[in-house]
Amino acid sequence: MSDYKYPNPPVKGGAVVYLSVDGAVRAAEFYQKAFAGELAALVPPDDKGRTMHAHVYVNGASVMMSDFYPEHGHPPVPPAGFSVMLKVNDADAWYERAVDAGCTAIMPLENMFWGDRYGQLKDPFGVIWAINGPLKK
């Protein structure tokens, strides 16, 4: 690692998502477009194009990510058994923006029996995002 000193921006949110993805720099760029994210910090990529840390604010919370580093005990594994939920005021706008950016709709937005409007998307990195908002009248 170089002697680069990256900024240490404040962490936002009560639970912070930290993702390991193949292409963390691309993921950080994608989340800015798909989920109106704001880049908080990015450690420059190494000679293999991997970054050990990217930090994006999404919907008022921190989403952090890094590439896989098998030589340091962090081998590639597919995302499984979780989703990242975004509680938003306009589920339709958030869902549409994410699809337009390149997410795949896996569960269309619907007014649900529990009283919210809810749907799911998969991003190009394999992460499932749940969009949850007020009912659409």
N, C-alpha and C positions, 0 to 999 in steps of 0.2 A: 504494500500500500504506500502511496505517496505521502508526502507531508501535508496534503490538502486538509484544511480544517473546514468542515462543513457547518453551516448554521444549525443552531439548536432551537428551532421554533417551538412555541408552546404546543403541547398536546391538547387536543380538544375532544371532549366526549368522555362519558363514564366508562365505556368499554371501547377499546381501540382494536380495530381490525388490523392484523399484520399478515399479509399474504406472501407466500413464496410462489413466484410465477416464472415462466420462461420468457424473459424479456421485460424486466421491471421498468426500464426507461420507457419502452413503448407503452406499457400498461399505464404508467403515470400520465403520459401524453393522452392516451385514450380516455382515461377517467376524467381528464379535464374537459374533453369534448363531450363525452357521453353523459356525464353526471355533473356538469358545470363545476368541476373541481378547480381548485387553486393550488398550484405547486408551492409547497412550503419549504422543501429541501430536497436536494438530489446530490448524492455522492457521485462524482464523475465515474463513468464506466472504466473498468480495467482493460487490459490489452485483449481480452476475449469478448468485450462488449457487455460485460455483466456489471451490475451495480449492487453494492452491499446494502444500500438504503435509499429509498425514495419515500417522500412524505407528501401527501396530497390532502387538502381539506375538501371534504365532500359533504354538502348539506349540513355544515356547521360542526362536523366531526373529523377526526384524523383517520385516514386510511394510509397505512404504511405497507411497503413491500420491498422485497429484494429478489434477486435471482437465486437460482439453485447453485450451491457450491458443494458438489459431491466430495471434493478433496478435503473439505472441512466438516464432513458428516451431514451435509444437507443435500441429499440426492433428489432428483426430480421425482415427484409424486403427483398424480392427478388430484385436483380438488374433489372432495367427496364428503357427503354427510353434513353440509352446512350451506347456508345462504347468507348474504349480507343484505339486511333489510334497511331500506330508506323510508322513513316516515316523512311524508311530504304533504304540502297543501294542495297540489294539483297533480295527482297521479297520472292523468292522461298526458300532460305536457312532459313530465319526466320520462314516462314510458316511451313516448314518441321520439323524443330527442335521443334516447339511448338506442332505439332501433335504427334511427336515421344514421347514427354514428357507427353502427356495425354490430350491435348486440342482436342475438337471435331470440325471438319471442318463443318461450316454452310454455307459458301459461298466460293466455290473454287476460287483460284487465277486466274484472267483473265486480259488480256490487255483490259483496259476500254476505252470507247469513249472519255473520258476527258483527256487521255494521260498518265495515270499511270497504273501500275499493282497493282491490289487490290483484297483482299479476307478477309473473316472474320472467326474467331474461337471463340469457347466458352470454357472457362477454367472450371476445376472441381468445382469452387466456383460460377459459374453462370455468370461471367463477360464476355462480348463480347469484343474481341480484333480485331481491323482492322489492317491489314498489308498493307502498301502502299509503293510502290517503282517505280523505272523506268520501262518502258515498256521492255518486253522480246522480243528480236528479233528472 
